[in-house]
Amino acid sequence: MLRYTPAVLVLVALVLAGCGGGGGGKPGTAAPDVLSVIVTISPETAEVRPGGTKQFAATVTGTPDIAVTWSVEEAIDGGIVSQTGRYVAPSTEGTCHVRVASRADLTKFDVATITVTSSAPDDGGGDGGGGNGGDSGVTISIVPNTCVLGVYGKQQFVATVAGTSNTSVTWSVVEASGGTITQAGLYTAPGVVGEYHVKVTSQADPTKSATANVFVIGGLPPMPPG
């Protein structure tokens, strides 16, 4: 019969303790934390008039990379959205969806539902009377107040002036490199995609103006410059 001294028994116990416990990984090393990317869109629902605009915002958590990619789920007649979250509705009524996805993890996204209806509140595309509280009674509006063009595309704008017998107006482009416009309201887009603004001002009351949003996008057949 074998006999073990107390010292031997202690050594055996220590060896068994070191081999036991199962489990993977290095001893004393915790598993790395896995952050969950979460994307939220605001607002989640909106009503927009045909051809109207809506600004959306996105929030990304769970990653230091907060960049996002915007898109419209309906490839045809769903409108367009810029990479700053500015949505332009189609010219027909219906339901559309704007999606924003995390660039860090494209499987993480959120979607807003947009109802395109003529009964939606005015999106304020033009600033209407503007100026000093309507003291002169002059009002001015621009049509269309939003348009989408290809590079070097053209758009005819029309202004309506009320509250004065002098209906003359002055046309301008807000951005220095945002294209050109004649004093008859014919706008020519620049050769660079982006968001630009056409402004029309009452000559009877220069404090009153209206502004239209112009989205110059790629993918449309470009018109030759000039």
C-alpha positions, 0 to 999 in steps of 0.5 A: 500500500502506497503512503503519501506524505502531507507535502505530496498531497498538497502538490497533487491538489495544486496540480489538479486545481491548475488543470480543472475548471474547463473553459477556453481563453487565457487564464485571467483574460476576459472576453472582449466587449462587443458593441452593438451599433444602433441607428435611429432616424428622426422623424420616423414619420412625415407628411410631405407635399408632392415635390416638397422637401423634408430634412431627416436626421440620424443618430448612430451609437455603439461605434466611433464611426457615426457616418451614415448612408442615405437612400430611398427604398422605392427605386422608382417614383420614391423621391430622392434623398441627399447624403445630408438627409434632405429628402425631395418627394416625388410628384405623385402621391403615395407612401415612400420610405427613407433608409439610413444605414451605418457605414460601420455596419451596413446591416444596422439601419432605420427607416422613416415612412413618408406619406406624400399627399397634397393635404400635407402642411406647407413645407415652406420651400419659399420664404413667402413674403419675408422681410419686415413682417409684411408691413408693405403688404407685398408678398412673393412666391416662386414656382416650383419651390423644389426641383431636381436636375442633372448637371447643366440642366435647365429649369424655368422658374416663375414668380408671383408678386401680390400687394403692389402694382409693380410686379417686377422681380430680380432673380439670383442664385444664392451660391456663387458657384451654384449655376446661373439664372436669367432675369426671365427666371431661366436657371442653368445648373452647374456641373457639380452635384449639390444643393443650391438655391434660386432666389427671387426678390420683389423690386417694389420691396427688396425685403420680400423674397422667395427661395427655391431648393435645387438638387443637382444630382448624378445619374441624369443625362447631362446637358451640354454647358452653355 
